[in-house]
Amino acid sequence: MGFSYDELHIPVMAEEVLKLLNPRSGGIYVDCTLGAGGHAERILEASKPDGLLIGIDMDESALKVAGERLKRFGERVKLIHANFAELDRILDELEIGEVDGVLMDLGVSWMQLSDPERGFSFQVDGPLDMRMDRRNPVTAMKVVNELSEEELRRIIREYGEERYAGRIARKIVSMREIAPITTTGQLARVIESAVPPKARRGRIHPATRTFQAIRIYVNRELENLERGLKSAIERLRPGGRICVISFHSLEDRIVKRTLKSSPELKVLTKKPLRPSEEEIKRNPRSRSAKLRAAEATSTDSGGGKEVGG
């Protein structure tokens, strides 16, 4: 592709993740959203000489890139093409009962956003796809052209928190009656034409929230997050830690609620950690990141020390 690994994926809040996850030799760590392997590489370095990393990703292309990046670690890496919602099955098949750390970085990767063929972004025109896993039969094109106006309105309002969800859904349905909406550029223009003129001059593009909503629906992101978090927490050994980086409020609410309400966890981040100004300058995509972490406690443990504020 002509890019270095660091250009493909700058791991968000890598230092903060390492501090909270605290990888060590002999530990077993799961990177649930491997991407190009930026976080995984740091975890493997920190857990030398014999820490094991299980890298999971729905995206086969990401696994290939990460595999190249991490091949120097040899048998210390196991790469799995799956959704992290299947964590129980994955660990059972690997005959692993408990793990020492779990990382979830919930952001869409730069590789996915920058490839027009994947259809995640309206910045470059491409087919309306948005599938993180190409085996998924549900595409964004299917959603936009086949769902009822009522269902589209619900998805856009619920997953995009879009105030103009009704107008956008109505416009999509009226335009697709003339001709199917098949590209990201087409959909962005339809959305833009549906919102009032003042909404077109806002800080973010008027299509941003609708694209987020459709992507979440296509990939069942919130349901998978709930399932994956539950499995990860159950698989942590006492003293094991979970770190989750979220990028929008819907994810963050689920993470906050789940970590806080789990009796077997001690929350380590009183408030979510945010990237430094320096990191945001270096990697603008990190701007909206929130990092939360917790530690599994045994029945007689007082848990870890809170950080952040």
Rosetta silent file (secondary structure, phi, psi, omega in degrees, C-alpha in Angstrom):
SEQUENCE: MGFSYDELHIPVMAEEVLKLLNPRSGGIYVDCTLGAGGHAERILEASKPDGLLIGIDMDESALKVAGERLKRFGERVKLIHANFAELDRILDELEIGEVDGVLMDLGVSWMQLSDPERGFSFQVDGPLDMRMDRRNPVTAMKVVNELSEEELRRIIREYGEERYAGRIARKIVSMREIAPITTTGQLARVIESAVPPKARRGRIHPATRTFQAIRIYVNRELENLERGLKSAIERLRPGGRICVISFHSLEDRIVKRTLKSSPELKVLTKKPLRPSEEEIKRNPRSRSAKLRAAEATSTDSGGGKEVGG
SCORE:     score description
SCORE:     0.000 S_00000001
   1 L     0.000  -13.932  177.375    0.000    0.000    0.000 S_00000001
   2 L    84.487   14.469  179.337    3.032    2.262    0.252 S_00000001
   3 L  -118.389  150.544  171.055    2.520    3.290    3.886 S_00000001
   4 L   -77.454  162.470  179.196    4.570    2.543    6.984 S_00000001
   5 H   -59.232  -40.391 -178.169    2.830    0.714    9.815 S_00000001
   6 H   -66.390  -32.074  176.498    2.828    3.850   11.944 S_00000001
   7 H   -71.150  -33.555 -179.774    1.126    5.780    9.150 S_00000001
   8 H   -68.119  -39.762 -178.136   -1.479    3.037    8.852 S_00000001
   9 L  -154.279  106.921  172.913   -2.374    3.100   12.527 S_00000001
  10 L   -86.925  114.816 -176.878   -1.060    5.394   15.221 S_00000001
  11 L   -64.375  127.686 -176.092   -2.156    3.660   18.425 S_00000001
  12 L   -75.665  132.475  175.538   -4.345    6.034   20.427 S_00000001
  13 L    50.805   43.868 -174.622   -3.227    6.804   24.011 S_00000001
  14 H   -60.542  -42.821 -178.104   -0.606    4.041   23.825 S_00000001
  15 H   -65.061  -42.563  179.952    1.351    5.181   26.908 S_00000001
  16 H   -64.657  -39.532  178.194   -1.798    5.452   29.028 S_00000001
  17 H   -61.830  -46.433 -178.710   -2.944    2.001   27.869 S_00000001
  18 H   -62.831  -40.845 -179.887    0.401    0.425   28.788 S_00000001
  19 H   -62.133  -44.031 -177.356    0.422    2.063   32.207 S_00000001
  20 H   -76.869  -39.459 -178.480   -3.082    0.821   33.011 S_00000001
  21 H   -72.893  -33.539  175.976   -2.811   -2.615   31.400 S_00000001
  22 L    53.878   57.358 -178.017    0.601   -3.158   33.024 S_00000001
  23 L   -65.971  147.435  179.971    1.752   -6.041   30.759 S_00000001
  24 L  -143.685  160.795  178.366    4.380   -8.398   32.182 S_00000001
  25 L   -59.673  137.623  179.506    6.320  -11.455   31.113 S_00000001
  26 L    89.503  -10.618 -178.823    4.283  -14.638   31.325 S_00000001
  27 L   -80.359  160.201  176.115    0.956  -12.793   31.055 S_00000001
  28 E  -115.533  124.469 -175.109   -1.804  -13.503   28.533 S_00000001
  29 E  -126.442  144.011  179.195   -3.295  -10.431   26.836 S_00000001
  30 E  -118.112  121.117  169.905   -6.148  -10.036   24.373 S_00000001
  31 E   -98.942  103.908 -172.186   -6.271   -7.169   21.875 S_00000001
  32 L   -73.616  -18.687 -177.112   -9.917   -7.401   20.835 S_00000001
  33 L  -133.524   73.975 -166.680   -9.586   -4.844   18.011 S_00000001
  34 L   -59.511  -40.898 -177.048   -6.165   -5.554   16.568 S_00000001
  35 L    57.101 -136.995  179.779   -6.233   -3.157   13.596 S_00000001
  36 L   -84.464    2.800  172.505   -2.732   -2.675   12.205 S_00000001
  37 L    90.459   15.556 -178.035   -1.231   -3.941   15.476 S_00000001
  38 H   -62.799  -50.015  177.263    0.030   -0.688   17.006 S_00000001
  39 H   -66.836  -41.960 -177.295   -1.173   -1.377   20.551 S_00000001
  40 H   -58.150  -41.932  179.312   -0.369   -5.084   20.237 S_00000001
  41 H   -59.249  -43.721  179.685    3.253   -4.342   19.351 S_00000001
  42 H   -64.740  -41.174 -179.571    3.642   -2.212   22.493 S_00000001
  43 H   -64.551  -42.054  179.385    2.045   -4.905   24.673 S_00000001
  44 H   -65.587  -40.287  176.416    4.332   -7.589   23.244 S_00000001
  45 H   -60.791  -44.452 -175.163    7.414   -5.414   23.809 S_00000001
  46 H   -73.536  -19.842 -177.533    6.369   -4.732   27.402 S_00000001
  47 L  -106.220   22.527  176.282    5.642   -8.411   28.150 S_00000001
  48 L   -63.840  151.023    3.297    8.983   -9.814   26.948 S_00000001
  49 L   -92.688  -10.007 -171.361   10.290  -12.452   26.916 S_00000001
  50 L  -137.522   27.489  170.948    7.248  -14.712   26.998 S_00000001
  51 L   -67.848  145.371 -179.782    3.980  -12.779   27.258 S_00000001
  52 E  -108.202  135.217  176.711    1.297  -14.099   24.901 S_00000001
  53 E  -120.100  129.014  174.013   -0.943  -11.843   22.825 S_00000001
  54 E  -104.820  116.377 -178.375   -4.203  -12.935   21.201 S_00000001
  55 E  -105.778  122.049 -177.492   -5.157  -10.465   18.469 S_00000001
  56 E  -114.858  136.818  172.350   -8.758  -10.467   17.265 S_00000001
  57 E  -155.295  143.469  176.429  -10.190   -8.506   14.336 S_00000001
  58 L   -75.449  -21.507 -171.087  -13.239   -8.770   12.088 S_00000001
  59 L   -96.131  112.286 -177.525  -11.278   -7.242    9.227 S_00000001
  60 H   -62.828  -34.473  179.139   -9.169   -9.752    7.306 S_00000001
  61 H   -63.528  -41.531  179.304   -7.148   -6.950    5.673 S_00000001
  62 H   -63.475  -40.316 -179.726   -6.170   -5.588    9.099 S_00000001
  63 H   -62.063  -36.249  178.980   -5.069   -9.049   10.246 S_00000001
  64 H   -66.022  -45.160  179.206   -2.720   -9.336    7.248 S_00000001
  65 H   -62.981  -46.965 -179.677   -1.110   -5.973    7.999 S_00000001
  66 H   -63.614  -37.954  179.252   -0.831   -6.770   11.716 S_00000001
  67 H   -59.084  -41.308  176.494    0.575  -10.209   10.935 S_00000001
  68 H   -65.235  -44.914 -177.328    3.461   -8.616    9.035 S_00000001
  69 H   -62.844  -36.792 -170.995    4.062   -6.061   11.767 S_00000001
  70 H  -102.082    3.285 -172.388    4.075   -8.657   14.556 S_00000001
  71 H   -64.054  -23.529  179.378    5.761  -11.628   12.857 S_00000001
  72 H   -66.450  -16.711  179.144    9.052  -10.967   14.683 S_00000001
  73 H   -87.012   -3.585  172.610    7.319  -12.039   17.911 S_00000001
  74 H    55.688 -127.616 -174.693    6.765  -15.536   16.500 S_00000001
  75 H   -70.720   -7.234  179.198    4.767  -17.933   18.665 S_00000001
  76 H   -76.054   -4.875 -178.469    3.967  -15.202   21.184 S_00000001
  77 E  -121.128  134.331  171.472    1.189  -13.962   18.862 S_00000001
  78 E  -126.569  119.716 -177.372   -2.047  -15.690   17.888 S_00000001
  79 E  -103.033  133.001 -174.840   -4.202  -13.876   15.316 S_00000001
  80 E  -127.891  126.719  175.927   -7.905  -14.653   15.069 S_00000001
  81 E   -88.139   97.851 -176.439  -10.356  -13.549   12.353 S_00000001
  82 L  -167.256  173.604  173.014  -13.507  -13.044   14.403 S_00000001
  83 L   -92.302  139.262 -177.772  -15.695  -10.573   16.262 S_00000001
  84 H   -66.047  -11.366  172.698  -14.634   -9.951   19.862 S_00000001
  85 H   -63.055  -19.324  179.466  -18.225  -10.759   20.881 S_00000001
  86 H   -93.201   21.606 -173.604  -17.076  -14.371   20.332 S_00000001
  87 H   -55.313  -41.890  179.266  -14.340  -14.059   22.967 S_00000001
  88 H   -57.428  -48.862 -179.647  -15.603  -17.012   25.032 S_00000001
  89 H   -61.600  -43.668 -177.919  -15.508  -19.343   22.045 S_00000001
  90 H   -60.203  -48.492 -178.524  -12.078  -18.086   20.960 S_00000001
  91 H   -67.451  -36.765  176.881  -10.507  -18.629   24.390 S_00000001
  92 H   -61.205  -44.297 -179.448  -12.186  -22.034   24.758 S_00000001
  93 H   -65.972  -30.138  177.305  -10.745  -23.149   21.412 S_00000001
  94 L   -85.455   -0.565 -178.338   -7.289  -21.940   22.499 S_00000001
  95 L    57.447   43.101  176.726   -7.790  -23.808   25.813 S_00000001
  96 L  -113.699  124.799 -178.811   -7.254  -20.601   27.777 S_00000001
  97 L   -86.335  -57.018 -176.510   -9.332  -20.131   30.905 S_00000001
  98 L  -125.225  155.690  179.567   -8.308  -16.733   32.272 S_00000001
  99 E  -127.414  162.492 -177.056   -6.317  -13.801   30.917 S_00000001
 100 E   -94.337  -17.196 -179.607   -4.261  -11.009   32.482 S_00000001
 101 E  -165.113  147.449  177.553   -5.441   -8.151   30.320 S_00000001
 102 E  -134.440  133.465  175.248   -7.954   -7.136   27.666 S_00000001
 103 E  -120.600  134.117  171.225   -7.829   -4.092   25.379 S_00000001
 104 E  -126.777  117.681  174.568  -10.683   -2.797   23.233 S_00000001
 105 E  -110.531  102.988 -166.212   -9.992    0.163   20.934 S_00000001
 106 L   -84.201    3.243 -178.389  -13.429    0.829   19.459 S_00000001
 107 L   -74.142  151.957  171.776  -12.468    3.359   16.788 S_00000001
 108 L   -71.982  133.618 -174.221  -12.788    2.727   13.051 S_00000001
 109 L   -75.636  156.140  177.848   -9.261    2.268   11.755 S_00000001
 110 H   -59.893  -35.355  178.792   -7.524    4.649    9.367 S_00000001
 111 H   -59.822  -42.465 -178.920   -7.141    1.746    6.924 S_00000001
 112 H   -70.114  -44.755 -177.657  -10.911    1.338    6.776 S_00000001
 113 H   -65.345  -34.924 -172.481  -11.682    5.059    6.556 S_00000001
 114 H   -88.484   -6.628  179.621   -9.112    5.742    3.844 S_00000001
 115 L   -96.333  107.787 -177.350  -10.101    2.875    1.533 S_00000001
 116 H   -56.565  -31.141 -177.513  -12.970    4.123   -0.721 S_00000001
 117 H   -65.878  -21.094 -177.933  -13.981    0.531   -1.488 S_00000001
 118 H   -82.842  -20.211  172.873  -14.930   -0.032    2.159 S_00000001
 119 L    70.889   26.086  179.650  -17.549    2.736    2.080 S_00000001
 120 L   -86.070  -25.243 -171.445  -16.991    4.047    5.620 S_00000001
 121 L  -121.695  146.368  175.443  -16.311    7.659    4.694 S_00000001
 122 L   -94.361    1.550  179.424  -18.048   10.269    2.575 S_00000001
 123 L   -67.426  -33.441  176.575  -14.755   12.160    2.108 S_00000001
 124 L  -126.948  133.929 -176.249  -14.000    9.940   -0.909 S_00000001
 125 L   -70.107  135.587  178.516  -16.765    8.464   -3.050 S_00000001
 126 L  -161.287  174.746 -179.651  -17.085    4.691   -2.886 S_00000001
 127 E   -65.367  145.855  179.501  -19.677    1.900   -2.732 S_00000001
 128 L   -75.522   92.744 -176.949  -22.041    1.963    0.249 S_00000001
 129 L  -115.487  -76.016  176.284  -20.584   -0.977    2.156 S_00000001
 130 L    69.827   11.880  178.235  -19.424   -0.178    5.766 S_00000001
 131 L   -82.975  127.335  172.865  -18.900   -3.840    6.715 S_00000001
 132 L   -75.513  -33.326  177.149  -15.982   -4.430    9.047 S_00000001
 133 L  -113.121  115.369 -175.583  -16.297   -8.142    8.301 S_00000001
 134 L   -65.235  -11.663  178.195  -16.808   -8.841    4.595 S_00000001
 135 L   -78.770  -13.093 -179.440  -18.633  -12.078    5.515 S_00000001
 136 L   -67.775  124.512 -179.365  -21.509   -9.986    6.891 S_00000001
 137 L   -74.532  -14.985 -177.151  -24.483  -10.165    4.447 S_00000001
 138 L   -92.621  117.884  176.291  -25.816   -6.751    5.588 S_00000001
 139 L  -109.627  164.143  176.176  -24.305   -3.772    3.756 S_00000001
 140 H   -61.935  -34.573  179.034  -25.020   -0.056    4.115 S_00000001
 141 H   -61.808  -40.879  177.997  -26.486   -0.148    0.588 S_00000001
 142 H   -63.688  -44.611 -179.669  -28.986   -2.768    1.708 S_00000001
 143 H   -61.048  -50.557 -174.614  -29.910   -0.725    4.791 S_00000001
 144 H   -66.275  -35.286 -173.700  -30.364    2.549    2.887 S_00000001
 145 H   -97.580  -12.813 -173.740  -32.366    1.052    0.015 S_00000001
 146 H  -119.061  -25.338 -177.946  -34.465   -1.629    1.730 S_00000001
 147 L   -75.259  153.594  179.558  -35.404   -0.587    5.268 S_00000001
 148 L   -69.359  160.858  177.307  -38.651    1.264    5.928 S_00000001
 149 H   -58.440  -40.650 -178.980  -38.690    4.996    6.590 S_00000001
 150 H   -62.386  -43.548 -179.460  -39.716    4.306   10.185 S_00000001
 151 H   -69.031  -40.254  176.378  -36.791    1.921   10.758 S_00000001
 152 H   -60.473  -44.223  179.207  -34.308    4.293    9.113 S_00000001
 153 H   -59.628  -43.510 -179.987  -35.547    7.120   11.318 S_00000001
 154 H   -62.171  -46.060 -178.463  -35.098    4.947   14.428 S_00000001
 155 H   -62.270  -46.894 -176.640  -31.553    3.895   13.469 S_00000001
 156 H   -66.838  -38.677  179.506  -30.437    7.440   12.621 S_00000001
 157 H   -71.845  -46.480 -173.188  -31.942    8.891   15.797 S_00000001
 158 H   -73.435  -45.904 -174.545  -30.847    6.091   18.149 S_00000001
 159 H   -94.386  -19.087  179.347  -27.359    5.332   16.835 S_00000001
 160 H  -107.113  -10.635 -175.798  -26.491    8.732   15.372 S_00000001
 161 L    48.794   44.469 -174.773  -28.236   10.920   17.958 S_00000001
 162 L   -95.647  119.665 -176.690  -29.280   12.983   14.935 S_00000001
 163 L   -67.793  -25.460 -179.524  -31.932   15.647   15.589 S_00000001
 164 L   -99.736   28.861 -176.540  -32.997   15.676   11.916 S_00000001
 165 H   -56.256  -42.196 -179.141  -33.441   11.877   11.718 S_00000001
 166 H   -62.586  -46.406  179.904  -37.042   12.153   10.480 S_00000001
 167 H   -63.884  -41.007 -178.017  -36.190   14.569    7.663 S_00000001
 168 H   -67.051  -46.105  179.506  -33.164   12.510    6.605 S_00000001
 169 H   -60.373  -43.009  179.923  -35.085    9.198    6.569 S_00000001
 170 H   -61.542  -43.221 -178.883  -37.912   10.783    4.568 S_00000001
 171 H   -67.000  -41.981  178.406  -35.468   12.203    2.005 S_00000001
 172 H   -58.452  -46.918 -178.080  -33.606    8.898    1.635 S_00000001
 173 H   -64.422  -41.019 -179.421  -36.877    7.058    0.920 S_00000001
 174 H   -68.903  -37.139 -178.820  -38.067    9.662   -1.608 S_00000001
 175 H   -73.173  -36.931 -178.274  -34.699    9.713   -3.446 S_00000001
 176 H   -71.607  -16.836  175.551  -34.321    5.921   -3.599 S_00000001
 177 H   -71.428  -26.823  177.544  -37.731    5.712   -5.313 S_00000001
 178 H   -78.680  -47.628  178.499  -36.183    7.624   -8.234 S_00000001
 179 L  -161.168  147.557  179.600  -32.982    5.518   -8.273 S_00000001
 180 L   -58.551  145.577  175.549  -31.102    3.333   -5.769 S_00000001
 181 L   -92.429  114.009 -169.783  -28.561    5.132   -3.561 S_00000001
 182 L  -118.703  -12.222 -177.482  -25.363    3.187   -4.165 S_00000001
 183 E  -126.619  161.315  179.523  -22.365    5.350   -3.182 S_00000001
 184 H   -64.619  -37.744  179.441  -21.147    7.245   -0.116 S_00000001
 185 H   -64.477  -43.501  177.288  -21.090   10.496   -2.078 S_00000001
 186 H   -58.068  -48.895 -177.533  -24.709   10.069   -3.183 S_00000001
 187 H   -63.011  -42.332  179.662  -25.864    9.374    0.371 S_00000001
 188 H   -60.337  -40.546 -179.920  -23.928   12.347    1.779 S_00000001
 189 H   -68.033  -38.499  177.446  -25.556   14.662   -0.775 S_00000001
 190 H   -61.579  -45.571 -179.496  -29.033   13.304    0.030 S_00000001
 191 H   -63.094  -44.900 -178.597  -28.467   13.892    3.757 S_00000001
 192 H   -60.001  -39.095 -178.799  -27.094   17.383    3.139 S_00000001
 193 H   -72.961  -18.394 -176.288  -30.153   18.301    1.091 S_00000001
 194 H   -84.566  -26.266 -174.245  -32.473   17.013    3.857 S_00000001
 195 L   -91.172  156.502  178.972  -31.207   19.182    6.723 S_00000001
 196 L   -62.389  153.205 -178.829  -31.914   22.916    7.150 S_00000001
 197 H   -51.611  -37.893 -178.125  -29.318   25.343    5.682 S_00000001
 198 H   -64.483  -30.785 -179.441  -28.050   26.332    9.155 S_00000001
 199 H   -74.077  -17.093  179.911  -27.193   22.667    9.900 S_00000001
 200 H   -81.243  -11.656 -177.004  -24.990   22.546    6.785 S_00000001
 201 H  -106.197   15.226 -177.365  -22.689   25.189    8.230 S_00000001
 202 L   -74.611  179.141 -177.563  -21.947   23.409   11.510 S_00000001
 203 L   -67.342  -34.833  178.660  -18.601   22.235   12.865 S_00000001
 204 L  -112.019  154.484 -179.934  -19.139   18.700   11.578 S_00000001
 205 L   -61.088  139.055 -177.191  -20.443   17.613    8.176 S_00000001
 206 L   -59.697  -18.235 -179.572  -24.245   17.071    8.250 S_00000001
 207 L   -87.940   -9.633 -171.611  -23.777   13.446    7.107 S_00000001
 208 H   -56.393  -50.520 -174.956  -21.426   12.485    9.962 S_00000001
 209 H   -68.941  -36.202  178.897  -24.015   11.272   12.463 S_00000001
 210 H   -67.872  -41.178  177.015  -26.071    9.375    9.893 S_00000001
 211 H   -61.768  -42.724  177.451  -22.975    7.581    8.580 S_00000001
 212 H   -58.976  -45.560 -177.289  -22.075    6.651   12.166 S_00000001
 213 H   -61.153  -45.735 -178.057  -25.598    5.342   12.762 S_00000001
 214 H   -66.740  -40.730  178.015  -25.648    3.173    9.648 S_00000001
 215 H   -60.967  -44.428  179.266  -22.151    1.806   10.386 S_00000001
 216 H   -61.260  -42.866 -179.300  -23.185    0.885   13.948 S_00000001
 217 H   -66.133  -47.746 -177.706  -26.312   -0.863   12.659 S_00000001
 218 H   -57.585  -42.743 -174.273  -24.514   -2.752    9.867 S_00000001
 219 H   -96.896    3.032  179.873  -21.832   -4.082   12.242 S_00000001
 220 L    50.104   45.263 -170.095  -24.113   -4.503   15.305 S_00000001
 221 H   -63.927  -40.222 -175.596  -21.458   -2.598   17.219 S_00000001
 222 H   -74.117  -40.431  176.373  -23.368   -1.865   20.419 S_00000001
 223 H   -62.559  -43.164 -179.433  -24.746   -5.399   20.845 S_00000001
 224 H   -66.386  -36.081  177.719  -21.284   -6.838   20.184 S_00000001
 225 H   -62.384  -45.873  179.779  -19.715   -4.416   22.656 S_00000001
 226 H   -59.425  -46.291 -179.633  -22.108   -5.518   25.416 S_00000001
 227 H   -64.982  -45.119 -177.823  -21.402   -9.200   24.722 S_00000001
 228 H   -64.388  -41.785  178.503  -17.649   -8.697   24.397 S_00000001
 229 H   -61.725  -45.230 -179.086  -17.379   -6.686   27.620 S_00000001
 230 H   -58.936  -47.758 -179.675  -19.327   -9.313   29.560 S_00000001
 231 H   -64.631  -42.803 -178.329  -17.072  -12.130   28.319 S_00000001
 232 H   -60.899  -44.416 -178.868  -13.879  -10.126   28.876 S_00000001
 233 H   -64.168  -41.890 -179.527  -14.794   -9.313   32.478 S_00000001
 234 H   -66.002  -28.006 -176.133  -15.681  -12.945   33.214 S_00000001
 235 H   -90.560   -7.332  179.909  -12.333  -14.130   31.763 S_00000001
 236 E   -72.664  132.168  173.522  -10.075  -11.765   33.731 S_00000001
 237 E   -78.688  158.226  177.497   -8.068  -13.440   36.456 S_00000001
 238 E   -52.099  129.826 -175.371   -7.857  -11.587   39.815 S_00000001
 239 E    90.111  -12.829  176.522   -5.548   -8.621   39.260 S_00000001
 240 E   -71.071  154.617 -174.045   -6.196   -8.754   35.512 S_00000001
 241 E  -127.873  149.736  175.230   -7.145   -5.503   33.827 S_00000001
 242 E  -122.251  133.473  176.461   -9.438   -4.297   31.066 S_00000001
 243 E  -122.962  132.688  179.837   -8.899   -1.077   29.089 S_00000001
 244 E  -131.222  125.841  175.483  -11.491    0.292   26.671 S_00000001
 245 E  -105.843  119.430  178.344  -11.055    3.258   24.324 S_00000001
 246 E  -114.683  161.067 -174.346  -14.348    4.619   22.986 S_00000001
 247 L  -126.412   -3.541  172.598  -14.966    7.393   20.473 S_00000001
 248 L  -147.745  163.983 -168.146  -18.611    8.351   20.871 S_00000001
 249 H   -63.264  -33.169 -178.963  -21.076    8.744   23.696 S_00000001
 250 H   -62.449  -45.556  177.284  -23.156    5.626   22.953 S_00000001
 251 H   -64.065  -48.298 -174.243  -20.114    3.366   23.368 S_00000001
 252 H   -60.682  -37.770  178.763  -18.783    5.278   26.357 S_00000001
 253 H   -62.174  -42.913  179.169  -22.101    5.006   28.217 S_00000001
 254 H   -63.256  -45.118 -179.089  -22.126    1.218   27.790 S_00000001
 255 H   -62.901  -49.068 -179.049  -18.494    0.937   28.918 S_00000001
 256 H   -58.069  -49.498 -177.439  -18.986    3.225   31.927 S_00000001
 257 H   -62.850  -43.793 -176.348  -22.164    1.452   33.047 S_00000001
 258 H   -66.630  -46.366 -179.347  -20.732   -2.050   32.572 S_00000001
 259 H   -64.410  -42.322 -176.521  -17.448   -1.423   34.389 S_00000001
 260 H   -67.942  -35.775 -172.920  -19.154    0.434   37.216 S_00000001
 261 H   -90.504   -2.536 -178.875  -21.898   -2.131   37.769 S_00000001
 262 L   -84.616  114.284 -176.896  -19.658   -5.237   37.721 S_00000001
 263 L   -64.211  -21.158 -178.354  -19.171   -6.424   41.320 S_00000001
 264 L   -87.467    5.800 -177.509  -16.002   -8.275   40.327 S_00000001
 265 E  -118.816  148.086  167.343  -14.281   -5.091   39.132 S_00000001
 266 E  -112.543  117.298 -178.860  -12.538   -2.138   40.726 S_00000001
 267 E   -70.023  130.604 -178.016  -12.702    0.872   38.393 S_00000001
 268 L   -95.972  -18.627 -178.368   -9.232    2.412   37.922 S_00000001
 269 E  -114.119  101.240 -178.905  -10.302    5.553   36.061 S_00000001
 270 L   -56.910  -43.639  170.489  -12.571    7.719   38.180 S_00000001
 271 L  -124.057  155.643 -179.946  -13.169    9.790   35.027 S_00000001
 272 L   -63.304  142.565  174.147  -12.165    8.711   31.524 S_00000001
 273 E   -79.229  144.703  179.657   -8.632    9.618   30.495 S_00000001
 274 L  -118.606  155.006  177.894   -8.361   11.855   27.427 S_00000001
 275 L   -65.583  150.339  178.249   -5.478   12.261   24.957 S_00000001
 276 L   -70.755  161.125  176.134   -3.014   15.065   25.617 S_00000001
 277 H   -57.766  -37.800 -179.784   -2.995   18.214   23.480 S_00000001
 278 H   -63.296  -43.156  179.356    0.322   17.026   22.068 S_00000001
 279 H   -66.021  -40.573  179.690   -1.181   13.700   20.991 S_00000001
 280 H   -61.761  -38.691  176.819   -4.200   15.421   19.407 S_00000001
 281 H   -64.357  -41.366 -177.999   -1.837   17.613   17.363 S_00000001
 282 H   -72.899  -35.964 -176.083    0.130   14.562   16.294 S_00000001
 283 L  -140.278   84.304 -175.841   -2.965   12.428   15.641 S_00000001
 284 H   -54.879  -25.699 -179.412   -6.167   14.509   15.224 S_00000001
 285 H   -67.244  -13.675  179.892   -8.258   11.309   15.036 S_00000001
 286 H   -82.184   -6.426 -169.774   -7.575   10.773   18.745 S_00000001
 287 L   -50.688  -43.685 -173.563   -9.485   13.942   19.694 S_00000001
 288 L   -93.742    7.283 -176.001  -12.705   12.257   20.844 S_00000001
 289 L   -68.644  140.675  172.749  -11.066    9.235   22.528 S_00000001
 290 E  -130.718  128.355 -178.504  -12.003    8.278   26.099 S_00000001
 291 E  -110.719  122.987  175.184  -10.084    5.593   27.959 S_00000001
 292 E  -120.695  147.812 -178.186  -11.647    3.703   30.866 S_00000001
 293 E  -144.834  154.297  177.793  -10.023    0.866   32.805 S_00000001
 294 E  -149.620  160.968 -179.278  -10.830   -1.555   35.601 S_00000001
 295 E  -122.935  136.989  176.883   -9.153   -4.363   37.532 S_00000001
 296 E   -75.097  132.557 -178.221  -10.609   -7.742   38.452 S_00000001
 297 L  -110.716  146.949  171.317  -10.604   -8.226   42.204 S_00000001
 298 L   -84.237  171.871 -174.941  -10.556  -11.408   44.219 S_00000001
 299 L   -61.806  -27.689 -178.005  -13.000  -11.727   47.120 S_00000001
 300 L  -105.289   13.912 -176.630  -10.399  -10.516   49.611 S_00000001
 301 L   -99.128  145.274  176.714   -8.865   -7.794   47.435 S_00000001
 302 L   -88.829   -3.397  178.147   -9.386   -4.092   47.827 S_00000001
 303 L    86.706 -174.309 -176.334   -8.701   -3.530   44.126 S_00000001
 304 L   -91.781 -177.641 -178.902   -6.394   -1.147   42.359 S_00000001
 305 L   -95.232  134.405  179.569   -5.689    2.516   42.734 S_00000001
 306 L   -70.410  145.094  172.837   -7.786    5.017   40.798 S_00000001
 307 E  -128.413  166.497 -179.959   -6.058    7.265   38.313 S_00000001
 308 L    87.751 -177.743 -179.073   -7.278   10.250   36.360 S_00000001
 309 L   170.847    0.000    0.000   -9.608   12.958   37.510 S_00000001
